[in-house]
Amino acid sequence: GGLITNSAAAYAYLDQFDNVLPIWGVQREKELDEFVSYQNKAPEMNPQRWRKVEEEKKNLVQPFLLLKERLFRFRLIKTPEAGYLFFDIHHIIFDGASLTILFREIEQLYQGGGVEAEDWNSLEMSAEEYEVRQTEALPNARRWYRRTFGDVATVFRPDKAHAGSTILSEMKAGLNVPFEEVERFCSSSGITVNELVTAAYALTLGQYIHGEDVVFASAYNAREDDRVRNTVGLFARPLLVRARWNGRMRTTEFLKDMRSNLLACMNNSILSPDEMMEEIPLAPDYLFIYQGELMPEPVVGGKSSKAVKIAEKQAASAIECHLFHNRADGGFLLQVLYKKECFSKDMTERLVRNYEQSLTGLMKYETIADFGITETME
């Protein structure tokens, strides 16, 4: 209970929607027992008979009632073989960094320590953002989106004639590109790792649309403010990225353009995704996000634990690429989630190989044409 009551996000609920933006409420009087439960199955079951966990998995994930309801659920289940912590938290109050914070604080409590209070909670952040939206920042962002994306004529998406499923298939692949090599290149080039790996994705996507002007969705971690270092909440901001080039373009120039584009996107990230779509003539079905360091399996009570996926990821895009820095082997892990009705496994494997080629080529060659990016279209 102490872990949950420390976070303002635990008490947040959606009161109503004002056009495209949620109006948040705070509900502290409702008992947490309805959302946090404990079941000790060990006394009644022996390991040979215990099969209930597998059965329970089918019922754990339930839809949330978004309006005026808690947006998280926790269940603790103890069996003769193991202990299980199940949690289901809606993404609008919880991002990837929040998961790291959650397990760190669980371990602190196991070790007899306390939980540090949030310096600046997600509700205070939302209130500050609301104030910013009352300024010229909002109309300025709308104008920037119209100016940047208004002449895009092509909707870059696959044929959806048979795309009935909402479930994404998954592929994970390690890249033969050392992280230290990428860091050195970025440091000497005056760019960030995010800017380099995003530029590589733009070139890769260009191969599949046979073009040199691509638009795709992305996101960035808005936790640069030290006040949110231990805050549970959603601080990932959606972005829409456009990249243009030609084969004769110098790689340094292309990377410089990508840096400028991403900074402009971040400076105009006050718009919600729905507001972005109001200003531009397309809805891109491609998503790329550099997620930073791959989170290791959490330690709970001084013991290693293993994460088990209960439900398949629902499709938000036709294909998603999530890139992680894998500290365990010093390289990168590329996770590709794709709708198999739109993309084959073979095509997805080629995408991974071509992404590695694009990333390596940007660090190695003087111009885009030098590493044959225009000759390997699929």
DAHUTA-V291606 format. One record per residue. NEAR is the number of other C-alpha atoms within 8 Angstrom. Layout:
# DAHUTA-V291606
<<NEAR> <NEAR>>
This chain:
# DAHUTA-V291606
<<5> <6> <9> <7> <9> <9> <13> <11> <11> <10> <11> <13> <14> <13> <10> <8> <9> <7> <4> <8> <7> <9> <9> <10> <9> <7> <8> <6> <4> <5> <6> <7> <6> <6> <10> <10> <9> <7> <8> <8> <10> <9> <7> <5> <10> <9> <8> <4> <6> <10> <6> <6> <7> <7> <8> <8> <9> <8> <7> <8> <9> <5> <4> <7> <8> <9> <8> <9> <9> <12> <13> <10> <11> <11> <13> <12> <12> <11> <12> <11> <5> <6> <8> <8> <8> <10> <8> <8> <9> <9> <7> <7> <11> <12> <13> <6> <7> <12> <9> <9> <11> <9> <11> <8> <10> <10> <12> <11> <10> <10> <7> <6> <7> <6> <10> <5> <6> <10> <8> <9> <14> <12> <10> <8> <9> <8> <8> <8> <9> <8> <8> <9> <10> <8> <7> <7> <11> <12> <7> <9> <12> <11> <8> <9> <12> <10> <8> <8> <10> <10> <6> <8> <6> <5> <8> <9> <8> <6> <7> <7> <4> <7> <9> <5> <6> <7> <9> <12> <8> <8> <8> <8> <8> <8> <9> <7> <10> <9> <10> <7> <8> <11> <9> <8> <9> <12> <9> <6> <6> <6> <11> <8> <9> <7> <12> <13> <10> <12> <12> <12> <12> <10> <11> <12> <9> <12> <13> <9> <7> <7> <8> <10> <9> <12> <10> <12> <13> <11> <11> <11> <8> <8> <9> <5> <7> <6> <8> <11> <7> <9> <14> <16> <12> <11> <8> <10> <9> <11> <11> <10> <11> <11> <13> <7> <8> <7> <9> <7> <11> <9> <11> <7> <8> <11> <12> <9> <9> <12> <10> <8> <11> <10> <8> <8> <11> <9> <7> <11> <11> <10> <11> <10> <7> <8> <9> <11> <10> <7> <10> <10> <10> <9> <6> <11> <11> <11> <11> <14> <11> <11> <9> <7> <8> <9> <5> <4> <8> <9> <10> <11> <7> <7> <6> <8> <8> <6> <6> <4> <5> <8> <5> <7> <6> <7> <9> <4> <10> <12> <11> <11> <11> <11> <13> <12> <13> <11> <8> <5> <5> <10> <14> <14> <12> <13> <11> <12> <11> <13> <15> <9> <10> <12> <9> <8> <7> <6> <8> <11> <8> <8> <9> <10> <8> <9> <11> <11> <8> <13> <12> <9> <10> <12> <8> <6> <10> <9> <11> <16> <10> <8> <8> <8> <13> <8> <5> <7> <8> <4>>
